[in-house]
Amino acid sequence: MAPAESSVLVFGGTSDARFICQILDDQRISYTLSVATAVGEALAGDINGKIRVGRIDTDGIADWLASHGVNWVIDASHPYAELLSQNITRACETVGVTLSRYQRRSELNDLEHPLLHKVASLQEACAVASQFGPRVLLTTGSKELAAYQQGLPGKTLLARVLPTSEVIAECEALGLGVDNIIAMRGPFTAQFNAATYEFCSPDVVITKESGAEGGYLDKVNPALERGIPCVVVTRPQPQVFGPELLESREDVSRRVTRWLQERK
């Protein structure tokens, strides 16, 4: 018989996954949280579930689901972790496991402005940002820095990234120095972002639509108020639709209740 502690597998690494784990804890449901890095493990805090750390591909996920007797997967990975979500979806289809996707509510349509440019890809973001001045502030994380560097030749990139030794090393390997790296962990208030813009004087900001939890409007509004153009890379389409697409704590709580009922 499959071990009870592995009947639910949560993919995360953000605050979203943490609150889902807390709901599972409240219902005394045993689970495993899968995170890619030690940073994700630290963000999980003092949850009751087990934690597995490390990146994993489709075959690895499928093997894990089968060997641990998982019957429900909750994908609460970052809204822009498209490859991981695709891998999770394929693995669940292969093994025949129920998949729910938690994706924080979008705020993309909550704001329109002549200086707000909504694009669907990194390449489009570079094309738009290249029309403005030389100083480009990236609040998109560290994974795509090399691609932005290639897409914005001749620009001065200012990267706001997580303050870990690995991330700083990635930045330095790309030639970014102390004048280019802003290392801190968000989300940030509107006032903090305003101070950042005043300090580094960007000609354009490139960001992602991270929802309220990621401080999207608090990033964009202070820039627009200062006449700084913002380029927003929109989210990938979710891999899960219908009743398994969860967009609030209430959705998650209701789905957990339904899962418990289904097991009776």
Protein Blocks (a to p, Z undefined) as FASTA:
>chain_A
ZZfklmpccdehifklmmmmmmmmmnopacddddfbfklmmmnmpafbdcdeddddfklm
mmmmmmnopabdcdfbdfklmmlmmmmmmmmmmnopacdddddddfklmpccfklccdfb
fklmmmmmmmmcfbdcdfebjklmmmmmmmmghiacdddddddfklmmmmmmnopafklp
ccddddddfklmmmmmmmnopabdcdddebjmnommmmmmmmmmnopacddddddddfbe
cjllccbfklmmmmmmmmmmmmZZ
